[in-house]
Amino acid sequence: LLKEAATPMATNRYLSVDEKGKSIDQTKYRGIIGSLLYLTASRLDIMFSVCMCERYQFSPKESIFSAVTRIMKYLRGTLDVGLWYTKGVEISLLGYSDSYFVECKLDRKSTSGTCHMLDNDLVSWNSKKQACVALPMTEAEYIVVRSYCAQILWLKQLLFGFELHLEPIPLRHDNTTAISLTKNPIMHSRTKHIEIRHHLIRDHIHKGDFDIEFLDTNSQLVEIFTKSLATDRFYHLHNELGILSESNLT
């Protein structure tokens, strides 16, 4: 019988390939990960931890499986938790983006996170390891803003189909240098390694599709998609994103 866990992943836990560890049944491991990935469609609070475990499907070890077991222990204690939506919301979008620099020690790639709020209700979220290695932190933050740009254009086009025309959509980001790069057309040493495709951000800012605003790191909601968090911080973001249990609504 599984005991309950306060969070889906411990803050001091680092997953690695563990080449000397004992292997487990790959088919069984992939089946569990597939089920958990399906669950992230409504339980976004486990997205980061599930995506971390998903990276080791090619050679699962007992040490990795213990992290999967913790996720299931967390789910056991939060069976009544889910996304809750309010009635009569205003049609206004607000976005958040962040990255965890060189989070993966295996290939030194950063983890990006984005989410979008329709009024106060969460409608879109993402947690993904970046496809390329970012050299400075500024570059990693700039790349995640580009990811947000692609998502917001898709959402704007979707809402346009319902004859909903939005003003420039605010994006809240906690890196002032990355914000400056989106507004400064001059290429300098901080951007020389960034691929040209990431610079489409500037074009869409000038077109008025969205606007970037600075946000204090302590108010950044996307941290839940980019790193493992202490219990207090985890549940604070939990509530801010509208992931509630039935007991919270009574």
Secondary structure, DSSP 8 states (H G I E B T S, - for coil): -----SSSS-TT------TTS-B--HHHHHHHHHHHHHHTTT-GGGHHHHHHHHTTTTS-BHHHHHHHHHHHHHHHTTTTEEE---SS--S-EEEEEEEETT--TTT---EEEEEEEETTEEEEEEEEE-SS--SSHHHHHHHHHHHHHHHHHHHHHHHHTTT-----EEEEES-HHHHHHHH-----TTTTTS-GGGGHHHHHHHHTSEEEEE--GGG-GGGGGTS---HHHHHHHHHHTTEEEHHHH-
